[in-house]
Amino acid sequence: MRIIINGEETTLEGVATVADLICRFAFHGRIAVEVNRELVTHGQFATRNLRDGDTVEIVRAIGGG
């Protein structure tokens, strides 16, 4: 499957859901995910399927002050 992650086209095998993607790239901490410009809530990570051609944006919250 070919998807675009944070602006970079990537070919992945064995990734079916947002949760799989997060696990594959070891994203942790407070993150927000959009698939095709639609926000995916944390509760949807395991059920939101990814499809060939999807565009995924993943951002990590960084505290500061």
CYANA upper distance limits for C-alpha pairs under 8 A (distance plus 0.5 A):
  1 MET  CA     11 THR  CA      6.03
  1 MET  CA     12 LEU  CA      5.85
  1 MET  CA     13 GLU  CA      6.76
  1 MET  CA     51 ARG  CA      7.62
  1 MET  CA     52 ASP  CA      5.46
  1 MET  CA     53 GLY  CA      8.14
  2 ARG  CA      9 GLU  CA      7.30
  2 ARG  CA     10 THR  CA      6.08
  2 ARG  CA     11 THR  CA      4.86
  2 ARG  CA     12 LEU  CA      6.81
  2 ARG  CA     52 ASP  CA      5.70
  2 ARG  CA     53 GLY  CA      6.21
  2 ARG  CA     54 ASP  CA      8.22
  3 ILE  CA      9 GLU  CA      6.21
  3 ILE  CA     10 THR  CA      5.98
  3 ILE  CA     11 THR  CA      6.95
  3 ILE  CA     12 LEU  CA      8.20
  3 ILE  CA     51 ARG  CA      8.12
  3 ILE  CA     52 ASP  CA      6.39
  3 ILE  CA     53 GLY  CA      5.41
  3 ILE  CA     54 ASP  CA      5.55
  3 ILE  CA     55 THR  CA      6.38
  3 ILE  CA     56 VAL  CA      7.84
  4 ILE  CA      8 GLU  CA      5.67
  4 ILE  CA      9 GLU  CA      4.68
  4 ILE  CA     10 THR  CA      6.34
  4 ILE  CA     53 GLY  CA      7.61
  4 ILE  CA     54 ASP  CA      6.87
  4 ILE  CA     55 THR  CA      5.17
  4 ILE  CA     56 VAL  CA      6.42
  5 ILE  CA      9 GLU  CA      6.85
  5 ILE  CA     10 THR  CA      7.39
  5 ILE  CA     55 THR  CA      6.67
  5 ILE  CA     56 VAL  CA      5.31
  5 ILE  CA     57 GLU  CA      6.31
  5 ILE  CA     58 ILE  CA      7.97
  6 ASN  CA     55 THR  CA      8.32
  6 ASN  CA     56 VAL  CA      6.75
  6 ASN  CA     57 GLU  CA      5.31
  6 ASN  CA     58 ILE  CA      6.98
  7 GLY  CA     55 THR  CA      8.42
  7 GLY  CA     57 GLU  CA      8.23
 15 VAL  CA     20 ASP  CA      5.84
 15 VAL  CA     21 LEU  CA      6.46
 15 VAL  CA     24 ARG  CA      8.40
 15 VAL  CA     50 LEU  CA      8.19
 16 ALA  CA     20 ASP  CA      6.79
 16 ALA  CA     21 LEU  CA      8.20
 16 ALA  CA     49 ASN  CA      6.09
 16 ALA  CA     50 LEU  CA      6.08
 16 ALA  CA     51 ARG  CA      8.23
 17 THR  CA     21 LEU  CA      6.95
 17 THR  CA     45 PHE  CA      7.27
 17 THR  CA     46 ALA  CA      6.49
 17 THR  CA     47 THR  CA      6.90
 17 THR  CA     48 ARG  CA      5.92
 17 THR  CA     49 ASN  CA      4.77
 17 THR  CA     50 LEU  CA      5.82
 18 VAL  CA     22 ILE  CA      6.71
 18 VAL  CA     45 PHE  CA      5.42
 18 VAL  CA     46 ALA  CA      6.82
 18 VAL  CA     47 THR  CA      8.14
 18 VAL  CA     48 ARG  CA      6.40
 18 VAL  CA     49 ASN  CA      7.04
 18 VAL  CA     50 LEU  CA      7.17
 19 ALA  CA     23 CYS  CA      6.68
 19 ALA  CA     45 PHE  CA      5.30
 19 ALA  CA     46 ALA  CA      5.45
 19 ALA  CA     47 THR  CA      8.47
 20 ASP  CA     24 ARG  CA      6.54
 20 ASP  CA     46 ALA  CA      8.08
 21 LEU  CA     25 PHE  CA      6.83
 22 ILE  CA     26 ALA  CA      6.30
 22 ILE  CA     27 PHE  CA      5.74
 22 ILE  CA     28 HIS  CA      8.22
 23 CYS  CA     27 PHE  CA      7.11
 27 PHE  CA     31 ILE  CA      8.23
 29 GLY  CA     60 ARG  CA      7.72
 29 GLY  CA     61 ALA  CA      8.33
 30 ARG  CA     60 ARG  CA      6.28
 30 ARG  CA     61 ALA  CA      5.98
 31 ILE  CA     58 ILE  CA      7.23
 31 ILE  CA     59 VAL  CA      6.00
 31 ILE  CA     60 ARG  CA      4.83
 31 ILE  CA     61 ALA  CA      6.44
 32 ALA  CA     39 LEU  CA      8.18
 32 ALA  CA     40 VAL  CA      8.06
 32 ALA  CA     41 THR  CA      8.14
 32 ALA  CA     58 ILE  CA      6.25
 32 ALA  CA     59 VAL  CA      5.86
 32 ALA  CA     60 ARG  CA      6.98
 32 ALA  CA     61 ALA  CA      8.30
 33 VAL  CA     39 LEU  CA      6.51
 33 VAL  CA     40 VAL  CA      6.05
 33 VAL  CA     41 THR  CA      7.90
 33 VAL  CA     56 VAL  CA      7.56
 33 VAL  CA     57 GLU  CA      6.20
 33 VAL  CA     58 ILE  CA      5.15
 33 VAL  CA     59 VAL  CA      7.16
 34 GLU  CA     38 GLU  CA      5.58
 34 GLU  CA     39 LEU  CA      4.85
 34 GLU  CA     40 VAL  CA      6.06
 34 GLU  CA     56 VAL  CA      6.14
 34 GLU  CA     57 GLU  CA      5.64
 34 GLU  CA     58 ILE  CA      7.12
 35 VAL  CA     39 LEU  CA      7.07
 35 VAL  CA     40 VAL  CA      7.39
 35 VAL  CA     54 ASP  CA      7.15
 35 VAL  CA     55 THR  CA      6.17
 35 VAL  CA     56 VAL  CA      5.06
 35 VAL  CA     57 GLU  CA      7.07
 36 ASN  CA     54 ASP  CA      6.61
 36 ASN  CA     55 THR  CA      5.55
 36 ASN  CA     56 VAL  CA      6.82
 37 ARG  CA     55 THR  CA      8.25
 37 ARG  CA     56 VAL  CA      8.36
 40 VAL  CA     44 GLN  CA      6.58
 40 VAL  CA     45 PHE  CA      7.28
 40 VAL  CA     48 ARG  CA      8.08
 41 THR  CA     45 PHE  CA      7.20
 44 GLN  CA     48 ARG  CA      6.11
 50 LEU  CA     54 ASP  CA      7.15
